[in-house]
Amino acid sequence: MLTQRLSLNKAPVIRVKPPGPKSMEILSIQDKLESSTRSYTRFFKMAIDYAKGSTIVDVDGNIYIDWFGGVSVMNLGHGNPIVIRAIEDQLNKITHITELPTEARISYLKNLNATLPGKMKDHSKVLFTVSGADACEAAISLARYITKRRTIIAFSGSYHGIAGGVVHATANPHYREYASFNPHEVFFAPFPYPYRFPIKGDDISKVVIDYLDYMISDPYSGISKPAGIMVEPIQGEGGYIVPPDDFLPMLRELADKHSIPLIVDEVQTGVGRTGKIWASDLYGITPDIMCVSKSIGGGIPISSVVYREEYDNLPTAFHLGTYRGNPLGLAAGAAILEYLMKGNLLDRVTKYGRNILSRFQDMMNEYGVIGDVRGKGFMIGVELVKNGTTSPNQEIAQKLRDVLFQNGLLMHTCGHYGNVMRFMAPLTIEDDLIDNGLEIFESSIREMIK
Ligand SMILES: Cc1ncc(COP(=O)(O)O)c(C=O)c1O
């Protein structure tokens, strides 16, 4: 189903025990000059030479299998010729212009429209932003502006970014009016997390929806009528948590019942990750507002907010940012969406995703440190626990990430307790790199619990 091999022919290849001497030297210069707030250099101690498809080469010549994809950004793989060609063509035209239309911008808008979930297609407008957090923040400002209300309902375990706040140091009151953010105006509802939800049974979606319905309806609940409900269809940083299939349709109904805009954050679930271009289509829902970023730019930072056309009476300069809609990212995004629409890559993601899930499930049946395995498409979480219990085991997750790295497999953690290993490989990863990775994963677990 893949027309050409994108990755290097053989991986992993560990020539020097990582971190090798060349990596060490570069890492020490970085340590001297760059902020200590970095986290990934603690997890994966290597300096990068180059990457191809789902393989990454460090400066010591080690070749790693990439199940990390730059935190779910490289859905089509590193250096995919389709993306590179689009960026190269655009490089020779223009690399930055604010808002004025280019061919890349119009192609992106058209292709994005053609892929939109449910009734959004042909009935939406797009607002350009720069990062995932920027898109989520603009989405909240938009919901507040159109409803003239303030409270946002978010979910336990959510991650929508860490932007926000600086507008309070911007003097022009015009901008503060639309974008200002008060943390007390967010109400966190429990996310239906099947493995850890305190109320057991098959109807945890109903429990959450009934609770929210009660809190929204009751004038004495303590929350004022919300401006928006913000949700990740499958939680990403929170632990690759897949809600029951009925949850999003029920949330959609609840939002309609109370006339509250539903903001769906597709930053991590989008661009084919779950086997559909948008996870909203997996659950048959139409968002009122949708946030898009990460893999849409193929490695170039872009993001967008898509919203119902009826909301489109926004004042000029409602949301600003010099770099919104970078032409290189838009050219990449247009090419990526076209590829996903025309090819059969997503069928492969659905089919292979099921196989990978079931391989991890087999391991769960074998090893007591795997408490739960869940996922859709290539968004799969493996939750690690203390042997034979459900107690989160962050220690083993951190150790496992390091052992995998030493063995040439890049895999990162997530979750409320940092105890979930996540499979977020490029959607184009070749069969042998899936198999080799699964073997390394299993043998590392076996070795660790010996
Ligand atoms: C669902 C979701 N929303 C928003 C963000 C924030 O994106 P960014 O890091 O580009 O600001 C992330 C980042 O991981 C995310 O996973």
The ligand as a MOL file (V3000), in Angstrom:
LIG
                    3D

  0  0  0     0  0            999 V3000
M  V30 BEGIN CTAB
M  V30 COUNTS 16 16 0 0 0
M  V30 BEGIN ATOM
M  V30 1 C -4.4660 18.4330 21.6540 0
M  V30 2 C -3.4340 19.5190 21.7100 0
M  V30 3 N -3.8300 20.7880 21.6630 0
M  V30 4 C -2.9620 21.8000 21.6840 0
M  V30 5 C -1.6020 21.5630 21.7980 0
M  V30 6 C -0.6370 22.7080 21.8420 0
M  V30 7 O 0.0880 22.7740 20.6590 0
M  V30 8 P 1.4610 23.5790 20.5930 0
M  V30 9 O 2.4790 22.7890 21.3490 0
M  V30 10 O 1.7750 23.6800 19.1320 0
M  V30 11 O 1.2210 24.9150 21.2070 0
M  V30 12 C -1.1460 20.2470 21.8450 0
M  V30 13 C 0.2830 19.9510 21.9540 0
M  V30 14 O 0.7180 18.8690 22.2310 0
M  V30 15 C -2.0770 19.1930 21.8030 0
M  V30 16 O -1.7060 17.9120 21.8520 0
M  V30 END ATOM
M  V30 BEGIN BOND
M  V30 1 1 1 2
M  V30 2 1 2 3
M  V30 3 2 2 15
M  V30 4 2 3 4
M  V30 5 1 4 5
M  V30 6 1 5 6
M  V30 7 2 5 12
M  V30 8 1 6 7
M  V30 9 1 7 8
M  V30 10 2 8 9
M  V30 11 1 8 10
M  V30 12 1 8 11
M  V30 13 1 12 13
M  V30 14 1 12 15
M  V30 15 2 13 14
M  V30 16 1 15 16
M  V30 END BOND
M  V30 END CTAB
M  END
